[in-house]
Amino acid sequence: MVDAEYAEVFREEAAELLEELETSLLALEQAPEELKLVGRVFRAMHTIKGSSAMFGFDDIAGFTHHVETVLDKVRDGTVPVTNQLIDLTLASRDYIKALLEAAVGGGEAVDASRGEGIIESLKVLVSASEGAEPGDGGEVATTPAPAAAGDRQATAGPAVSASLSHYRIRFTPGPEFYDAGGDPAQLIEELGKLGKCSVYDHCHDAVTGEPCDQTWDILLTTDAGIDAVKDVFIFVENVSEVKVWRLAEDVQKEGYGEHKRLGEILIERGDVTAADVEQVLSQQKLLGEMLVDAKLVKRSQVESALQEQRIVNQKATVKAAGSIRVASEKLDKLINLVGELVVTQARLSQINSSHDFAELLEPVEEVERLTAELRDCALNIRMLPIGTTFGKFSRLVRDLSADLGKEIDMVTEGADTELDKTVIEKLGDPLVHLIRNAIDHGIESPEERQRTGKPRRGQIRMAAAHSGANVVISVTDDGKGLDCEVIKAKAVARGIFKAGAELSDTEIFNAIFAPGFSTADKVTSVSGRGVGMDVVKSAIDELKGTVEVNSRKGEGTTVNITLPLTLAIIDGLLVRAGTTHFVLPLAQVEECVELTQDDIARFHGRRVLPVREQLVPYVRLREFFEITGERPQLEQMVVVHTKGERVGLVLDDVIGGHQTVIKSLGWIYRNAPGLSGSTILGSGEVALIIDVMRMVQYARSEELAFVEAGGRRGPGPTVH
């Protein structure tokens, strides 16, 4: 029985490794000649095998061993990278994931014959590559027995590339290593597969000449990363002392710089102290001979240090790993506490400004500064590169395009663009729907594309970029585009538009987000039920974002999703209408202007105001939220913008900037028009956060209704 705590640790580690495995395999399919990608695939599978065996998941370890053996042959060049190999390895990845979910996540039991079928297919693949008949059973391939390692022997590895790294490995096995049947020669042989290595065995005491605890110094030159080197010792690191240093990189490209001295290397490795070196140097002999004569080091240690000196041309610094795994619940709690601290700090600042305590001015300002830094730091912790989401869709494009008989490449841009983890977690489903629609409805078949003069292979591009306090994510395909006439006809038939209405392309495109709307002629396993784009719109609205469609018939479609960077704390502009306080997201605020009675009379009832040579429609917050009381003679108008449109929000007073901790509205007010949330002011009063997008929609609809009514002000449109 696997311990529950250990099982959870393994589940988290395996999930990351499986994601890395899938990403590497898809990249390898595009560049089969890239040996580094083969190494990444092998290391991911090797680590899964070792971890599963360590934590007692024997079925996963047993299955992974067969796949790893094949990948080892790929790494050695015996088995080529083909589409069949990629298909089988991806199927292996899915099977391992299913085994993991069944063992840890309470998923359905996995049919063992599924794994056996994959193993048998791998055997056939290897046999075909080696020109032999597949065997009757057993291992996919037999691993050759390791050769014994002797003193000061140089083990020749595979040819190394022009971009190399040099490592020093010090390996000291403990008694438990030998008790478990460990053999250092096997580990040394594994290192030899990574590159060229020189092995030095310090197995005798320098003073007595008697055998002692064995220690090996190994100097390795390889194009592999430090993780690949450490993976060789992954099963013995608990019963041995293993240290790995990166010494230098790219020595074939760079000229030799300042050489390290022998004493510096021995001191750095801990073989001698600086005082020992100084004492021996005073004897004016060769340092290596002096240290051996003084019986401070073994001769083999000096020889290995001299070899290292010949390799290293400049000092390299090894940085330890600087990341830890933290449960998302703890992170969410931290953000909540920081939010409460921001509210308390605002209250403290307000009390101090009201009572003018001179002695508290400096400490209150310091608390305000520290709170702002803590807020920014905590929010940055939640920020993740959106590439973690992008990587999941390459597999979707590959599999779905194959099912539909289409040839599609996926291209990503801006994968390092960061977004709040909560937003990323909720972004998966809408992006899946967009990609499935692009593959099914957008990209044509290879034959149809050729007939229209397009390349056989279609393309889907996913891009992300910062835009102020927002992130814009776009999904673009080079398919047949949207047909406005077909969409309009369907929308009229469903009662979304009136027959004969004059509509812009944008208004027509927005009809595809209506619940149940679909242009598909038949229902398939991919689409046709009219729920895809509706899900996209609902999910993006929930994230306080916007979605916009642009398309040209015959050329392709682009869907742009604009999302706030974070859903926790924002910079806001605090305003007041009557006795009610509101907050406007500062990123959407352009400027503040005055609205006089003369301005109102000049436009004869039309709610517009010229701002910088452009007529801007406006909405009165007092009327929109039915706030009682007389409005002031001189009103303030805050000009806000969204999706290229500007609108004015008329109110009584602009108070100033405010660090806004976003709180959800209660279920009664959750669907209240014009509001996206609430916050708590320093006075303890609740302020409402304005939904700028809904306000822009309302202002546009109200102005249109006024014009259609011949200049008569009606009750106003309804906003949902």
N, C-alpha and C positions, 0 to 999 in steps of 0.2 A: 504494500500500500504506500503510495507516494504521499509525503507530508504536504498538507495543503499550502503551507507557506512557501515551501520550495517549488511546488507546482505553479504557484502564481508568478514567482520569479522567473521560472523557465518559460511560462507563457508569454510574459512581456518581452523577454530576450528573443524568443523564437519568432514572435510577431515581427520584430524589427528585422531579423535575419531573413525571414521569408519575403518581406517587402524588398530588401536589398537584393535578394536572389532574383526576384521577378524583374526588377529594374535592370539588373546586370544582364540577364538573359535577353531581354528585349533590345538592349544596346548592342549585345554581342551579335544578334541576328542582323543588325544593320552594318556591323563592322566585324565580320568573322575572322579577319586577319589580326585583330587586336589582341595580343597575348595577355595584356593586363586585365582585360575583361574576363578572359578565361580564368585568370588567377582569382579575380573577385568572386566569380561563381563557385570555384572550387573551395575557397576559404569559407564562404557562407555555408555551403553544404557540410564542410568538415566541422565547422563550429557547431552546427545543429546536431551533427552526429555525436560529438563529444559531450555537449551539454545534456542531450537526451539520455545518454548512457550514464552520466554522472547523477542525474536526478531520478533515474529508475524508469524511464520511458523506453523500455526495451524494444517494443514494436517499432517505434520511430527510429531508434538507433540501428536496428537490424535492416530496415528498409533503406535508410539513408546510406548505409555502408555500401550497398550494391551500386547506388547512383554515384557515390563518391569515387568508386573504383573506375567507372566509365569516365568521369570527369578527369581523373588522373591521367588516363590514356589520351584524352583530348589535350591536356596540358603538355604531355610528352610528344604530341604530334602524331600519335598512332591512329587516333580517330579524328576525322575532320569535323569542322562545325558545319552542319547542314540544317535545313529546315526541320527534318525529321528529328534530329537531336534536340533542337530547341523545343519542338512540340512535346517530346517525351520528358524533357527536363521540367518544362512548365507543368505537365501532368503530374510529375513527381512532386513538384512544389505544392500543387493543389491537394494531392493525396496526403502529404505530410500535414498540411493545414487541417484537413478533415480529421486525421488521427489526433491531432492536438486538441481540436474542439471537442471531440468525443471524450478524450481523457480528462480535460480540464474544464471546458466550458459547458459540459452537460449536453453536448450535441448528440445527434443520432449515431448509432453504431455504424462503423465503416465496414463494407464488404471487403474481406481480405483478398478476394480474387481480383479485385481492382488493382491492388498493388502487385500481385503476382503477374498480372498481364503486362504491367509496365516493365517489370524486371525482365520478363521473357522477350519483350520487344527490344529492350536494351541489349540483351544477349545477341539477338539477331543482328542488330546494328553493328555491334563490335565485331562479330564474326564476319560480316560482309566487308567491313573496313580492313580486317586482317587477312581476308581471302581464305577463311577456314569455315568449316561447317559448324553451326552452333552445337554446343554440348548438350548433354541430356539433363543437366541440372547443376546444382551447386552454385559456386560464385560466378559472377559475370566474367571475371578475369582473375588470374592468379597473380598475386604480388610476389615478385622475386625476393628471395631471402637476402637480408642485409649482409654486406661484407664487413669483416672486422676492421676496426680502426686502430692503427698503430701509432707509436710516438712520432710526432713531427711529420706526419704524412700530409700530403696535399691532395685533397679529393677534387677531382675535376668534375665540374657541373656542366649544365647546358651552356651554350654560347650566350653571352650577355649582350645587352643592347648598348647603344651609345649613351643612354641616360641611366646612370648607375648610382647606387647608394652603397656605403660601406658600413658594416656593423661589427661590433665586438660582442661576443656572447661568452659569458662565464657561467659554466654549468658545473654544479657540485651536487651529485645525487646523494640522498640520505639513505640510511639502512632500509627504510620502508620501500624505497625504489627497487632495491635488489630483492627484498622479500617478496615483492609482487611480481617478480620475474622480469624486471626491467632490464633493457640492454642498451647502453649508451651508443653502441654502434648503429642501432636502428635510427636513433635521433640524428646522429651525425650524417647518416645517409640521406635522411629527409632534407636536412639543410643543403646537402650537396645537390639536390634536385632544384633548389632555388637559384643556385649560381656557383661561382668558384669560391671554395673555402679552404683555409689553411687551419689545421687542427694541431693543438699543442696539449699534451697530456702531462700534467704535473702529479705524478703518482708516487714519488719517493721523497722522503724528508731530506731537506738540504743538509742537515747536520749529521744524522746517523746513517743516511742512505737506506733506511728501512721503509717498507711500504707504508702508506698512510691513506687518509681519506682522499679519494680521487677528485681532481678538479681539472676541467678542460677549459682552455681558452681557444675560441674559434673566431677567426677573422673571415667574414663573409662579404663577397662582392656580388650584388644582385640588382635586378631592376624591380624587385618586389618591395612592398612597403614593410614598415616595422611590424604591422599586425600579422603579416604572413610569416615573419620570422618567429614571432611569439606563439603563433598557432602550432608550430612544431612541438612546443613544450606544454601544450594546453592540458594534457592528461597527466603530467608529472610535476606540475608546478607546486602541488600541495605536499609532495614528498621529496622535493629537491629545492636547491637554491639556484634560481635562474635570473641572471641580469643581462639585459640587452641595451647596448648603447649605439646610437647612430653616430658614426665618426665623421663622415663627409659625404658629399653628393656631387655627381657630375664631374668627376676628376678627368674624364676624357675630353671634356669641353673646356674646362678652366685650366690655366697654367698653375703650376705649383707656387704657392705663396710662401709665407714664413713657416719653416718646418718646426714641428714639435720636437723638443728635446726628449731624450730617453728618460731622464729623471722625471720630467713632467708627466709622461704617460704612466710610469710606474706609480707615482704619487696619486694621480687621478684614479687609477684602478684600485688603490688601497693596498698595493703590494708592499710599499714602504712608506715611511713618513718623511716629511720635508727635513726633519732633523737628521734622520739617517742618511739622507742624500748629502746634506751639508757636511756631515762628519766624514763620509767616505771621500767626497770630493777634495777634502783637505789633503788627502794622501797623493794627489796628482797622478792618478792612474786612470786608465779607461774605466768609465763608470760601471759598465756591465761587469767587467772582470772584478772590479773592487767590490761590488755588491755580492757577487758569487763567493769571492774569497772571504768576505765578512759573514758568509752564511746567513745573509738576510733574505735572499731570494734564491730560487732554483734557477739553474742555467736555462731550463726550458722556458721559464717566465721571461728572462731577458731576451731570448730569441724571439718569442712571440711579440714582445714589446718592440723589438727592432723591426719586425715585419710590419707591425702597425705603423711605426714611424715612417716607413717607406710609402705607406698608403695615404696617410693623413697629410693634407697640405695646409689645413687651417683648422682652427678650433671650432668645433660645432657644439651648440648647446642643445641638450635634450630637454624638452619640456614635458612635464608629466601631464597626464590627462586631467582636464579641468572641468569635468561635467559630472553631475550626479542625477539619479532618477528620482523624481518627486511625484507623488500621487496628485492627480489633477484636483482632487477634493481639497487637498492642503493648499494648493495654489489659489483655488477659488475663495477659500476662507481668508487667505492673506489679502486678496483684493478687496473683499468685503470689509476687513478690518481697516485697510488703508482708506477706503471710502468713508467709513465712520470717523476716522481721524481727520480727514479733510473737512467734514462737516463740523466737527468739534473745533478745529483750528479756525474756521470761518466765524464761529460763534465767539471764540475768544477774541479775535481781532475786532469784531463788532462791539463787544462789551468794552474793550480798551479804548476804541475810538469814541465811544459815547461818554465815558467817564474821564478821559484824558489823564490817565495815570502815567506821568512822565517816566517813573522808574520802571514801568512795565513795557515801555515802548521798544527798547532794544531786544529784550528776551522774546517778546511777541513776534517781532520781525524775524528773529532767528528761527523760531518755531515755524513760522510761515515758510521760510526758505527751506528748512529741512523737510517739512511736509511735502513741499513741491518736488524736491529731489526724490524722496521716498516714493511718491506717487508715480513719477516718471520711471523710476527703477522697477517698481512692481509691475507697471504696465508693459515695460520692455520684456520682462520675464515671460509674459503671456504671448508675446509676439513670436510667430513661427513663419518660416519661409513657405510660401504657398506651393513651392515645388513638391512638398510632401503630399499635396493633393493631386497635382498634375501627374505625378509618377504613376498613380493608380489607373489612369485612363488609357495609357498606352496599351495595356493588355486588353481593355475593353474594345478599343479600335481594332486591334489585331484580330481578336476572336470573332467579333460581330461582322466585320467586313468579309472575313473568310466564309462565315455562314451565309451571307447574302451574295456571295460571288463577286464582290467588289475589291478593287485594289486601292488601298488608302494608306497614305503616310500621315503620321501625326507629328507636328512641330510645336515646340513650346518655347516661349520667350518670357523673360522676367521671372524665372522660377525662384530667384532669391528675394523677390518682393515679399515683405513681411506683413502679416495680418493677425489680428487677435485670434487666439486658438479657438475661442467659442464660435467665431464667425467661420473659421475653416472647418470645424466639425459639422456645422449645419449647411455647408456649401456643397457637400458631396452629392446629395440627391439631385438638386437642380442642375448641376453640371452633367451628371449622368444622363438626364433627360435631354439636355441640349445636344450632347454628343450622339445619342441614339437617333434623335431626329435628323441631325446632319447626315449621319450614315444612311439612314433609311430613306428620308425624303429628299435630302440635298444632293449628295454625291450620286452621279449616274453610274450605270454599269460601264465597264471598260469599252464595250462595243459602241454604246451610245456616245460616250465621250469622244471616241475616235471619229464618229460620223459628224460631230459638231466641231471638229478641229482642235479638240482638247487632248492633252496627254492621257494615256490610259489610266495612269495612277492619279487618283484624286488626293486632295490634301485638306486636313483639318488643322487649323492653327489655334492654339490656346496661348493667350498673352496676358500678362498682368503688369500694371504700372501704377505708381503713386500719382495722385492728382489732388494736391492740397491735403486736406484731412481725410481723403477718401482713397480707395483703391479701385481702379477700373479693370475688370476682367472681361476679356473679349473671347468669343468662340466664333471663328470664321471658317467657312468652307467655300471651296471653289466650284460648287455644284450648279444646279439649274436655277437657283434662286426662287423667290416667292412670286406667284402670279396674282397680282392685285385683283384682277377681274374674277378669278375663281374664288378667292377669299371673300371678296365683297358679295358675290352671289350666295355663298354659303351663309354669310353673316346676315344677309337680308332674309334668307329663308328661315333662319333661326330667330328672327326678330331682334337681332342686335342693332341693325341699322334700318332706317326707313328707306323704302324703295325710292330711288331718284335723288337721294341726299348727296350733296357735294362734299366729298371727303378727300382729305390729303392721304398720301401714301402712308404716313406715320399712323394716322387714325385707322386705316385699313389693316395695317400690320398688327396693331394692338388687339385686333379682334381674335387673333390666334390664342390669346391668353384667357379668353372666356371659358368658363367651365363646360366641358363636354365638346368643345369645338375641335374638329378634325377635318382635314381635306383628304384623308386617305379613303380610297374607294372600298377597301376591304380591311377587316380586322386581321392582323397577323400577331405572331408572338412578340414582335418588336413594337408595333404601334397600331393606331387606328381607333383606339377607344376614347380619345379626346381628353386624356387626363395628364399628359406629359407637360404641356406648357402651362396649364393651370397650376400644377405643382410647382413649377419654376416661379411663377408670379407670386404665389402664396408664400413660398419659402423666402424669397427676396424681400417681400413686404415685411415679413416677420423680423428680418435682419435690419430693418430700417433703410433698405436700399432701394434702388430703382433699376428697371430693366428696359432696354430700348432695342428695337430691331431695325436694321437697315439692310436692304436687299435690292439687287438689280437682276432682273430676269435674264437667265442664261449665263450670269457671271458668278453668282454666289450670294451668301447671306452672312451677315455679322450680327451677333447678339452681344450687346455691351451691358455688363452688370456693374453698377456703381455701389460700393459698400463703404460704410464708415470703418475707420481703422480699428476702433474698439467700441464695445457696447457697455463699458464700465464707467469711465470718467471722461468728460469732454470739457472743452473750453466753451463757455456760453456767454450770452449777453442778457443780463437781467433787466426786465422791463416791467411796467405796471399799467393795468387798465382798471380803473376804479380802485377797489381794495385788493384785487387779485394780482398776484405776481406770476409772470411767465418767463421762461428762458428760451432764447433762440440760439441754435447751434452757431457758434461764432464763425465756423468755416463757411457758412452759407450767407453771412451778413456782408453786404457791400458798403453801405453808408447810411447815415441818418440825416433826414431833412425835416423841415417844418411844414406843416399843412395849415394854412390860414383859412379864414372864412372867405376871403377874396378868391383863393384858389378853388374853393368848392363852388362858388357862384359862377366863376368864369366858364366852367364846363357844363353848366346847366343840368346837373344831376348825374352826369357820367362820372364814375369813380375812377378817374385817371388823373395823373399829375405828370407834367413834363420834368424829367430828371436827365440832365446832360443830353438834351436834344432828342430824347426818346420818351414817348408816352408810356408811363408805367401804371397798370391797373392796381388798385389797392383794396384791401379788406379791412373793415373796422373790427378789431377784436371785441369791442363792447357789444356790437350787434351780433357777431358770429357766436359768442358765448353767452349772449343775453344777460349782460352785466348791467344792472340798474344804476340810476344816477345820471346827472348831467355831465356831458363831456366838456372839457375845457375849451375856451375860445381858441387857444393856440395848441394844436395837437402835434404830436411827433409821428413821423413815418420812418420806419426802418425798411430799407430796400434789401430784399433777400433774393437769392437766385438758386435755381436748380435746373439741370439739363438745358442750360442756355436760355432759360426764361427768367424774367425779372418780375417781381411783384412787391407792392408795398404793404406793410402791416401797420395800420394806424392805431396808436395807443396814447396813453396819457403822459407817460414819463419814461425816459431811459435812465436806468440807475447806474449801470456799469458792468464791467467784466465779472464773471463768476465761475469758479471751478465747480462744475456740475457733476455730482455723483448720481448716476441714472438709477432710478428706482422704478420697478414695474408698477403699473396701475392695478388696482383691485379688479376682480373679474367683472364687477358691475360696470366699470368705466373702461374696460379694456378695448372696446370697439368705439369709444367716443371719437367722433370726427374731429380732425385737427390736432389731436394730441398723440404724442408718442411715448410719454412717460412722465415721471415727476421727479422732484428732488427736494431736499430739505435745506432751508436757508439757515444762516447763523442764528436767527431769532427763534428757530424752531418751527417757523411757518412753512407750509408746503407750497412749492411753486410748480407750475405745470410746464412741461417741455412741449414746444410747438412742433408739429409735424409740418415742415415747410413745404414738402411736396404736395400734401393735401391742400394746403392754403393756396398754392399756385393753381392747382386744378379748380378750386372754388372760384378764385378771382377770374380765371379765364371763362368759366361757365357763366358766372354772373354777368360779365361784360357782354358775352354773346347773347344771353337772354334779354339784356337791356336793349341791344341793337335790334333783335328780332321783334321785340314788343313795341318798336317805334319810339323809343325814348321814354317809355313809361317804366317806373321802378316797381317790379313785382315783389312777391315774397322771397325771391331768390331761389337758386337751385338747391337741390339736396345733395350733400356730400356723404358718400359711404366709405 
